[in-house]
């Protein structure tokens, strides 16, 4: 018998999405537009298609020409940005969605944890939902009973096992849902961002359980933005970009490929705009004040940030330093430390931030930038805005190179000098606080 348990061949999924146009039209033109929309929706109903709202519709391919094979016992990571098609792929493999093109072959019983509480009925108790999930997966009552105590013990909701789960918190939902998916006897397990919910202790238990599942020879597809967890759990990674497979290989190479794509797209992408502030550009500076993409451990970290502001009072600056696994290493938050306020006079400014020296481990890093309104509402955030690399880290001049894999906790950034703002022009952003701020 073949060891291939999942095979995707030219897999594609198309959605029809609608757009609402802005019209400064006379009444007759508005009525004609409504009539066209009504006729189109009527035809969609007659042809058995989904009714799409909007003045115009277009085709959107969430997945296109996806090919891969996964063998029995493999633990594979699906990596990509938000909107790359990861969840759509898992929903097709779980038979929740039908593919538009291509085909999928799956050999074995599948358990899916695609979102918190998948397959749960809110009116049923935790006990009843465990047996319901087992039945959905094709298991007998005796098989579920044999694993019932393990599931309840892992979930930590024993006290509430006979309470309707509509009264559970999100964390309790996540615990029970993961416990059911990971403990019931299935050959294939799909997990989508289970580590996005729950405390650190629960996340560690999830990782340990997934390691046990993988060691038992079961096939696991794991979707997460936690690159450290991906590196620890999986040996193979499939990288998706705009619905297509752009890399399929060892996890270490897949993570590097994904991180490199984030870095390359940093300067090319549109950073968008905030309501009251907008980041225009950002660079790490060397000791001569020139832009650089390398950092020498033990020297000050200096950032040059160009931003525009409408002059709205109460806007403050925030920074987060992340390692190559996208985990926070250090942060500067005006919510915690003395506030660094953006100037109140409208205009375009160059902001210089000088941070105290850090002995960073060798590897890749990036800064997230953000502005915050009155320390309660985010206005403009740019992830991975400044990327740089540490070639080697050997404090004291020794021969040992400290690497990120050896562990690096999150610390607060300390300023080496006051933050300065130099006005260089006029602003083009709007005025007023962020939407929803009051």
C-alpha positions as CSV (number, residue, x, y, z in Angstrom):
1,X,0.0,0.0,0.0
2,X,1.3,3.5,-0.8
3,X,2.6,5.7,2.0
4,X,1.0,8.8,0.4
5,X,-2.0,9.7,2.5
6,X,-2.8,13.2,1.1
7,X,-2.3,14.1,-2.6
8,X,-3.4,17.4,-4.1
9,X,-3.3,17.7,-7.9
10,X,-3.7,21.2,-9.5
11,X,-6.0,22.2,-6.7
12,X,-7.8,25.5,-7.0
13,X,-10.6,27.4,-5.2
14,X,-12.4,30.3,-6.7
15,X,-14.7,32.7,-4.9
16,X,-17.0,35.4,-6.3
17,X,-16.7,38.7,-4.4
18,X,-18.6,41.9,-4.8
19,X,-17.6,45.6,-4.7
20,X,-19.8,48.6,-3.9
21,X,-19.1,51.5,-6.3
22,X,-19.4,55.1,-5.2
23,X,-21.8,57.1,-7.3
24,X,-22.6,60.7,-7.5
25,X,-25.5,59.8,-9.8
26,X,-28.9,61.1,-10.7
27,X,-32.0,59.1,-9.6
28,X,-32.5,57.4,-13.0
29,X,-28.9,56.0,-13.0
30,X,-29.3,54.8,-9.4
31,X,-32.5,53.0,-10.2
32,X,-30.9,51.3,-13.3
33,X,-28.0,50.1,-11.1
34,X,-30.4,48.6,-8.6
35,X,-32.4,46.9,-11.4
36,X,-29.2,45.3,-12.9
37,X,-28.2,44.1,-9.4
38,X,-31.7,42.6,-8.9
39,X,-31.6,40.7,-12.3
40,X,-28.1,39.4,-11.6
41,X,-29.1,38.1,-8.2
42,X,-32.1,36.5,-9.6
43,X,-30.0,34.6,-12.2
44,X,-27.7,33.5,-9.5
45,X,-30.6,32.0,-7.6
46,X,-31.9,30.2,-10.7
47,X,-28.5,28.8,-11.5
48,X,-27.9,27.6,-7.9
49,X,-25.0,30.0,-7.3
50,X,-24.3,32.0,-4.2
51,X,-25.9,35.5,-4.2
52,X,-23.1,38.1,-4.0
53,X,-23.8,41.6,-2.8
54,X,-22.2,44.5,-4.8
55,X,-22.5,46.6,-7.9
56,X,-19.8,44.7,-9.6
57,X,-18.4,41.2,-9.0
58,X,-15.1,39.6,-9.7
59,X,-13.4,36.2,-9.4
60,X,-10.9,35.7,-6.6
61,X,-8.7,32.6,-6.6
62,X,-7.8,31.8,-3.0
63,X,-5.9,28.7,-4.2
64,X,-4.5,28.0,-7.7
65,X,-2.5,25.1,-9.1
66,X,-1.6,23.6,-5.7
67,X,0.3,20.3,-5.9
68,X,1.9,18.3,-3.1
69,X,2.0,14.8,-1.6
70,X,2.2,14.1,2.1
71,X,3.2,10.6,3.4
72,X,2.1,8.7,6.4
73,X,3.6,10.0,9.6
74,X,4.8,13.3,8.2
75,X,4.3,16.5,10.3
76,X,4.1,19.3,7.8
77,X,3.8,23.1,8.4
78,X,1.7,25.3,6.1
79,X,3.3,28.7,6.2
80,X,2.2,32.1,4.7
81,X,0.9,35.5,5.3
82,X,-2.7,36.2,6.2
83,X,-4.8,35.7,3.1
84,X,-2.3,33.3,1.5
85,X,-4.8,30.5,1.4
86,X,-3.8,28.3,4.3
87,X,-7.2,28.0,6.0
88,X,-8.9,27.5,2.7
89,X,-6.6,24.6,1.9
90,X,-7.3,22.9,5.2
91,X,-11.1,23.4,4.7
92,X,-10.9,21.7,1.3
93,X,-8.8,18.9,2.8
94,X,-11.4,18.6,5.6
95,X,-14.2,18.4,3.0
96,X,-15.8,21.6,4.3
97,X,-15.3,23.3,1.0
98,X,-15.4,21.8,-2.5
99,X,-12.5,22.7,-4.8
100,X,-13.2,24.7,-8.0
101,X,-10.4,22.9,-9.9
102,X,-8.2,19.9,-9.4
103,X,-8.7,17.0,-7.0
104,X,-7.6,15.8,-3.6
105,X,-7.1,12.2,-2.5
106,X,-7.0,11.4,1.3
107,X,-6.5,7.9,2.7
108,X,-7.5,7.8,6.4
109,X,-9.8,9.2,9.0
110,X,-9.4,13.0,9.5
111,X,-9.8,15.2,12.6
112,X,-9.8,18.9,12.1
113,X,-9.3,21.8,14.5
114,X,-9.8,24.8,12.2
115,X,-11.2,27.2,14.7
116,X,-12.2,27.3,18.3
117,X,-15.2,25.0,18.9
118,X,-15.3,23.4,15.4
119,X,-18.1,20.8,15.4
120,X,-19.4,21.7,18.9
121,X,-23.1,22.4,19.6
122,X,-23.4,25.3,22.1
123,X,-26.5,23.9,23.8
124,X,-24.9,20.6,24.6
125,X,-22.6,20.0,27.5
126,X,-18.9,19.3,27.3
127,X,-19.5,15.6,27.9
128,X,-22.1,15.4,25.1
129,X,-19.9,17.3,22.7
130,X,-17.0,14.9,23.2
131,X,-19.3,12.0,22.1
132,X,-20.8,14.1,19.3
133,X,-17.3,14.8,17.9
134,X,-16.4,11.2,18.2
135,X,-19.5,10.2,16.2
136,X,-18.8,12.8,13.5
137,X,-15.3,11.3,13.2
138,X,-16.9,7.8,12.7
139,X,-15.9,6.4,16.1
140,X,-18.0,4.1,18.2
141,X,-19.2,5.0,21.7
142,X,-16.9,2.5,23.2
143,X,-13.9,4.0,21.4
144,X,-14.8,7.5,22.8
145,X,-15.3,6.1,26.3
146,X,-11.9,4.6,26.3
147,X,-10.3,8.0,25.8
148,X,-12.8,10.1,27.6
149,X,-10.8,10.5,30.9
150,X,-7.7,11.5,29.0
151,X,-9.6,14.2,27.0
152,X,-11.2,15.6,30.2
153,X,-7.9,15.6,32.1
154,X,-6.0,17.3,29.3
155,X,-8.7,20.0,28.8
156,X,-8.8,20.9,32.4
157,X,-12.6,21.6,32.4
158,X,-13.6,18.6,34.5
159,X,-15.5,20.8,36.9
160,X,-17.6,22.1,34.0
161,X,-17.8,19.0,31.9
162,X,-21.6,18.8,32.4
163,X,-22.2,22.5,31.7
164,X,-23.5,23.6,28.3
165,X,-20.4,24.9,26.4
166,X,-22.2,28.1,25.4
167,X,-21.2,29.2,29.0
168,X,-17.5,28.3,28.4
169,X,-14.9,31.0,28.0
170,X,-12.9,31.1,24.7
171,X,-10.0,29.5,26.6
172,X,-12.1,26.6,27.8
173,X,-13.5,26.1,24.3
174,X,-10.0,25.9,23.0
175,X,-8.8,23.5,25.6
176,X,-11.7,21.1,25.0
177,X,-11.7,21.4,21.2
178,X,-7.9,20.6,21.0
179,X,-8.2,17.8,23.6
180,X,-10.9,16.1,21.5
181,X,-9.1,16.5,18.2
182,X,-5.8,15.4,19.5
183,X,-6.9,12.4,21.6
184,X,-9.5,10.7,19.4
185,X,-8.1,8.0,17.2
186,X,-7.6,9.4,13.7
187,X,-4.9,8.9,11.2
188,X,-4.7,12.5,10.1
189,X,-4.9,15.7,12.2
190,X,-5.3,19.2,10.8
191,X,-4.6,22.1,13.2
192,X,-5.1,25.8,12.3
193,X,-3.7,28.4,14.7
194,X,-4.7,26.5,17.9
195,X,-1.8,28.3,19.7
196,X,-3.5,31.7,19.0
197,X,-5.8,31.1,22.0
198,X,-4.9,30.1,25.5
199,X,-2.3,30.8,28.1
200,X,1.4,29.8,28.0
201,X,0.8,26.6,30.0
202,X,-1.9,25.5,27.6
203,X,0.1,26.2,24.6
204,X,3.0,24.2,26.0
205,X,0.7,21.2,26.6
206,X,-0.6,21.5,23.0
207,X,2.9,21.4,21.6
208,X,3.8,18.4,23.8
209,X,0.7,16.6,22.8
210,X,1.3,17.3,19.1
211,X,4.9,15.9,19.5
212,X,3.4,12.8,21.0
213,X,0.9,12.5,18.1
214,X,3.7,12.9,15.6
215,X,5.8,10.3,17.4
216,X,2.9,7.8,17.2
217,X,3.1,7.9,13.4
218,X,0.0,10.0,12.7
219,X,0.1,12.6,9.9
220,X,-0.2,16.2,11.0
221,X,-0.8,19.4,9.0
222,X,0.0,22.4,11.2
223,X,-0.8,26.0,10.4
224,X,0.6,28.7,12.6
225,X,2.3,32.1,12.5
226,X,4.5,31.0,15.5
227,X,7.7,30.1,13.6
228,X,9.4,28.9,16.7
229,X,6.6,26.3,17.2
230,X,6.8,25.3,13.5
231,X,10.5,24.8,13.8
232,X,10.2,22.7,16.9
233,X,7.4,20.5,15.7
234,X,7.7,19.9,12.0
235,X,10.4,18.6,9.6
236,X,8.8,19.9,6.3
237,X,7.2,23.2,5.4
238,X,5.0,24.3,2.5
239,X,5.0,28.1,1.9
240,X,1.9,29.6,0.3
241,X,1.8,33.1,-1.3
242,X,-1.4,34.5,-3.0
243,X,-2.8,31.0,-3.2
244,X,0.2,29.3,-4.8
245,X,2.9,27.0,-3.5
246,X,6.2,28.9,-3.7
247,X,8.3,26.5,-1.6
248,X,8.1,22.9,-0.4
249,X,11.0,21.5,1.6
250,X,12.7,21.2,5.0
251,X,11.3,23.4,7.7
252,X,14.4,25.4,8.3
253,X,14.6,26.3,4.6
254,X,10.9,27.0,4.5
255,X,11.0,29.4,7.5
256,X,14.0,31.1,6.0
257,X,12.3,31.5,2.6
258,X,9.1,32.9,4.3
259,X,11.2,35.3,6.4
260,X,13.1,36.5,3.4
261,X,9.9,37.1,1.5
262,X,8.7,39.3,4.3
263,X,11.9,41.3,4.3
264,X,11.9,41.7,0.5
265,X,8.3,42.9,0.5
266,X,8.9,45.4,3.3
267,X,10.0,48.3,1.0
268,X,7.8,47.4,-2.0
269,X,4.5,47.1,-0.2
270,X,2.0,49.8,0.5
271,X,2.1,50.5,4.2
272,X,-1.3,52.1,4.2
273,X,-2.4,55.1,6.2
274,X,-3.6,55.8,9.7
275,X,-6.4,58.2,10.6
276,X,-4.1,60.8,12.3
277,X,-0.6,59.5,11.6
278,X,1.1,57.6,8.7
279,X,4.6,56.0,8.6
280,X,6.3,56.9,5.3
281,X,9.7,55.1,5.7
282,X,12.0,53.6,8.3
283,X,15.7,52.5,8.4
284,X,18.3,51.2,10.8
285,X,21.3,53.5,10.9
286,X,25.0,52.6,11.3
287,X,27.5,54.6,13.4
288,X,27.9,57.1,10.5
289,X,24.2,57.7,10.2
290,X,23.8,55.7,7.0
291,X,21.0,53.1,6.4
292,X,22.2,49.6,7.1
293,X,20.7,46.1,7.3
294,X,23.3,44.7,9.8
295,X,23.8,45.3,13.5
296,X,26.9,44.9,15.7
297,X,25.9,43.6,19.1
298,X,26.8,46.0,21.9
299,X,26.3,49.2,20.0
300,X,23.3,51.6,20.2
301,X,20.3,50.7,18.0
302,X,19.4,53.9,16.0
303,X,16.2,54.1,13.9
304,X,15.3,56.9,11.5
305,X,11.6,57.0,11.0
306,X,9.7,59.3,8.6
307,X,6.1,59.9,9.4
308,X,3.2,62.3,8.8
309,X,0.8,63.6,11.4
310,X,-2.3,65.7,11.3
311,X,-1.3,67.1,14.7
312,X,-3.8,65.2,16.7
313,X,-2.9,65.4,20.4
314,X,-2.3,62.2,22.2
315,X,-0.6,60.2,19.5
316,X,2.4,58.2,20.8
317,X,5.1,56.0,19.3
318,X,5.6,52.2,19.9
319,X,8.3,49.8,18.7
320,X,8.5,46.0,18.9
321,X,11.7,44.1,18.0
322,X,11.1,40.5,16.7
323,X,13.5,37.7,16.0
324,X,13.5,35.4,12.9
325,X,10.7,33.3,14.5
326,X,8.5,36.4,14.7
327,X,8.7,36.3,18.5
328,X,9.0,39.6,20.5
329,X,12.5,40.2,21.8
330,X,12.2,43.7,23.1
331,X,9.6,46.5,23.0
332,X,9.1,50.2,23.7
333,X,5.6,51.1,24.6
334,X,4.3,54.5,25.6
335,X,1.7,52.7,27.6
336,X,4.4,51.4,30.0
337,X,7.1,54.0,29.9
338,X,7.2,57.8,29.7
339,X,5.2,58.8,26.6
340,X,7.0,59.8,23.4
341,X,4.3,62.0,21.8
342,X,4.1,62.7,18.1
343,X,4.3,66.5,17.5
344,X,1.0,68.4,17.7
345,X,1.8,70.6,14.7
346,X,0.7,69.0,11.4
347,X,3.4,68.1,9.0
348,X,6.0,65.5,7.9
349,X,8.7,64.7,10.4
350,X,11.9,62.7,10.7
351,X,12.0,60.9,14.0
352,X,15.3,59.6,15.4
353,X,15.1,56.9,18.1
354,X,18.3,55.9,19.8
355,X,18.1,52.8,22.0
356,X,20.6,51.5,24.5
357,X,23.0,48.8,23.2
358,X,21.8,45.2,23.1
359,X,23.8,42.0,22.9
360,X,21.4,40.3,20.4
361,X,22.0,36.7,19.4
362,X,23.0,36.1,15.8
363,X,20.2,35.8,13.2
364,X,17.5,37.9,11.6
365,X,15.4,40.6,13.3
366,X,12.8,43.2,12.4
367,X,11.1,46.2,14.0
368,X,7.3,46.6,14.1
369,X,6.2,50.3,14.2
370,X,3.1,51.7,15.6
371,X,1.3,54.8,16.7
372,X,-1.2,54.8,19.5
373,X,-4.0,57.3,20.4
374,X,-4.3,58.1,24.1
375,X,-2.6,54.7,24.9
376,X,-5.9,53.0,24.1
377,X,-6.4,52.9,20.4
378,X,-4.0,51.9,17.6
379,X,-3.8,54.4,14.7
380,X,-1.2,53.0,12.3
381,X,0.8,49.8,12.5
382,X,3.5,48.5,10.2
383,X,4.8,44.9,10.8
384,X,8.4,44.1,9.8
385,X,9.0,47.7,8.9
386,X,12.8,47.5,9.5
387,X,14.6,44.3,8.9
388,X,18.3,43.6,9.8
389,X,20.7,40.8,10.5
390,X,23.2,40.0,13.3
391,X,26.1,38.1,11.8
392,X,27.6,36.9,15.1
393,X,27.2,37.5,18.8
394,X,30.2,36.9,21.1
395,X,30.2,39.3,24.1
396,X,33.6,39.7,25.5
397,X,35.4,38.7,22.3
398,X,35.1,34.9,22.9
399,X,34.8,32.3,20.1
400,X,31.3,31.1,21.0
401,X,28.5,32.4,18.8
402,X,25.2,33.0,20.7
403,X,22.3,32.0,18.4
404,X,18.6,32.7,18.6
405,X,17.9,29.0,19.1
406,X,19.6,29.1,22.5
407,X,16.7,31.2,23.9
408,X,16.1,34.9,24.1
409,X,13.4,36.4,26.3
410,X,11.4,39.6,25.8
411,X,12.8,42.7,27.5
412,X,11.8,46.4,27.6
413,X,13.8,48.7,25.4
414,X,15.5,51.6,27.1
415,X,16.2,54.9,25.3
416,X,19.9,55.9,25.0
417,X,18.9,59.5,24.2
418,X,15.6,61.6,24.0
419,X,13.5,60.9,20.9
420,X,13.7,63.8,18.4
421,X,11.3,65.0,15.7
422,X,12.5,67.3,12.9
423,X,9.8,68.8,10.6
424,X,10.6,68.5,6.9
425,X,7.3,69.2,5.1
426,X,3.5,69.3,5.1
427,X,1.3,66.3,6.0
428,X,-1.3,64.7,3.7
429,X,-3.1,62.5,6.4
430,X,-6.6,63.3,7.6
431,X,-7.5,64.7,11.0
432,X,-9.3,63.4,14.0
433,X,-8.9,60.4,16.2
434,X,-8.9,56.8,14.9
435,X,-12.3,55.4,14.0
436,X,-14.0,53.9,17.0
437,X,-12.0,55.8,19.5
438,X,-14.8,57.6,21.1
